[in-house]
Amino acid sequence: KGAVSKKPDLVVLGGGAWDKLWVYNTDEEKRNMKKALGDLTLEMKKLKQQNIPVVWLTPTTINTNALPSEEKRTNINENEMQKLRVLYESEGVLSAASFVLDGQAFTSSRVAESFDGVHYPHQVYSAGAQILCNAMDWLLPNPNKAPPKAPPQPGAMAHRLLGFMILCFAAAGLFLFDGFMGFSYLAAIFVPSVAPRRLFFEAFSTLHQKKKLPALEMQS
């Protein structure tokens, strides 16, 4: 009570194999399903009238050979599921949606990956999610456009002291031959062979000899 009602930004709906398996067998169940789809279509149109986009996900491709039971192979094989897709279209569900995510389209080429005949690995569903994300730019309402914020002036975000510290670190690295800002000399107290000047001599003395450049002198 007293809560502020807020419209959803997006409504995602769908139907699939379990509807066909459990509530679409007898004549009465088929009539009930048809009536429910008619009511659903009306509700979807009401949402669209309120500028709320509605997405409908059609059933994915069924891997009939992978269905684990005879009941499923009889009731939700790919041919039976196609009848359900036709029913959704004939009852106006697809036309009432703002966007139809065609589950059969993005799974038909990877049907062999359906391990139980119905479900797919996560990467297959990720492809469908990406298709939906690509449609978001025209499904969602246009954001309120305001004058662009002026960018900060050059130097407004600068900090003189921090800039001077960076120059000091760079100078230490250059003049001490040490990319660790001179801290390698601390390690050289215990292991003299890792002193930066010694490493510099080992790395470049051979190059100077090959290219007939002035010889480098090893400094202790």
MOFENCOR-V610312 format. One record per run of one state. SS is the DSSP state (~ for helix, > for strand, _ for the rest). FROM is the first residue (numbers start at 1). TO is the last residue. If there is no record, write none. Layout:
ss->[SS | SS]
from->[FROM | FROM]
to->[TO | TO]
This chain:
ss->[_ | > | _ | ~ | _ | ~ | _ | > | _ | ~ | _ | ~ | _ | ~ | _ | ~ | _ | > | _ | ~ | _ | ~ | _ | ~ | _ | ~ | _ | ~ | _ | ~ | _]
from->[1 | 10 | 15 | 17 | 23 | 27 | 50 | 53 | 58 | 64 | 67 | 70 | 76 | 78 | 91 | 93 | 97 | 99 | 102 | 103 | 114 | 122 | 140 | 160 | 176 | 184 | 191 | 192 | 195 | 196 | 211]
to->[9 | 14 | 16 | 22 | 26 | 49 | 52 | 57 | 63 | 66 | 69 | 75 | 77 | 90 | 92 | 96 | 98 | 101 | 102 | 113 | 121 | 139 | 159 | 175 | 183 | 190 | 191 | 194 | 195 | 210 | 220]
